[in-house]
Amino acid sequence: MTEPDLSALRERAAHGDTDAADELTELATELATERGDLNELRRLADAGSSTATDELIQLAAEQGNLEELRRLSDSGNATATDQLIELATEQDDMDELRRLADRGNITAAEQLEELTAE
């Protein structure tokens, strides 16, 4: 897709065209999957697309991208927080679990307690 085509698609999506928004999310997901470029998907998620947010969380979890999950979690996304806790637990990342527990996340505190008891 050429840059002018992409700009036109973005403009249509910005004006409420759900088909354009869906197509843009699909293209952004492909870019993220094939090239590791999360920028377009992140832009869509930050603009309020729940579909793009879900895709971004899934890709970040699959790629082990703690930084992206942390960013989404810190902005209040509960699904990202759950994925972050799961990934941090798998990686024995006590610092991340402690950070979340210190912010009041009970699940992170429980996971931290389990890992430190082992």
ABEGO torsion letter per residue (X at the ends): XBAAAAAAAAAAAAAGBAAAAAAAAAAAAAAAAAAGBAAAAAAAAAAGBAAAAAAAAAAAAAAGBAAAAAAAAAAGBAAAAAAAAAAAAAAGBAAAAAAAAAAGBAAAAAAAAAAAAX
